Amino acid sequence: MTKITPLERIVGTAAATLPLAASIILDKHFGYALGTGLWGMLILAWVWNLSAQKEAREE
């Protein structure tokens, strides 16, 4: 597996935080259920990003 460059790390972290902003906006306009689903996506993307960074460091 190739190493993760600093740019890829920044882009991955930014992509993982986008659902946070979307969930705050949608929570206010459309209700709890839709926002909660996006919070779940945020957590999964964040965990995936951290695990990919850990794997890249180990190699």
C-alpha positions as CSV (number, residue, x, y, z in Angstrom):
1,M,0.0,0.0,0.0
2,T,1.3,3.5,-0.8
3,K,1.9,6.1,1.9
4,I,-0.7,8.7,2.6
5,T,0.7,12.1,1.7
6,P,-0.1,15.2,3.9
7,L,-2.4,16.5,1.2
8,E,-4.4,13.3,1.2
9,R,-4.6,13.4,4.9
10,I,-6.0,16.9,4.8
11,V,-8.5,16.1,2.1
12,G,-9.6,12.9,4.0
13,T,-10.1,14.8,7.2
14,A,-12.0,17.6,5.4
15,A,-14.2,15.0,3.7
16,A,-14.9,13.3,7.0
17,T,-16.1,16.6,8.6
18,L,-18.4,17.6,5.8
19,P,-21.4,15.5,7.1
20,L,-21.1,17.4,10.4
21,A,-22.0,20.7,8.7
22,A,-24.7,19.0,6.7
23,S,-26.2,17.4,9.8
24,I,-26.3,20.7,11.7
25,I,-28.1,22.4,8.8
26,L,-30.5,19.5,8.1
27,D,-31.2,19.0,11.8
28,K,-32.5,22.6,12.0
29,H,-34.6,22.3,8.8
30,F,-35.7,18.7,8.5
31,G,-35.6,17.2,11.9
32,Y,-33.8,14.8,14.1
33,A,-33.7,11.6,12.1
34,L,-32.0,12.9,9.0
35,G,-29.4,14.7,11.0
36,T,-28.7,11.7,13.2
37,G,-28.1,9.6,10.1
38,L,-25.5,12.1,8.9
39,W,-23.8,12.0,12.4
40,G,-23.5,8.3,11.9
41,M,-21.8,8.9,8.5
42,L,-19.5,11.4,10.1
43,I,-18.4,8.9,12.7
44,L,-17.9,6.1,10.2
45,A,-15.9,8.4,7.8
46,W,-13.7,9.7,10.7
47,V,-13.0,6.1,12.0
48,W,-12.2,5.0,8.4
49,N,-9.9,7.9,7.9
50,L,-8.0,7.2,11.1
51,S,-7.7,3.5,10.3
52,A,-6.4,4.3,6.8
53,Q,-3.8,6.6,8.3
54,K,-2.7,4.0,10.9
55,E,-2.3,1.3,8.2
56,A,-0.2,3.7,6.1
57,R,2.0,4.5,9.0
58,E,2.6,0.8,9.8
59,E,3.8,0.1,6.2
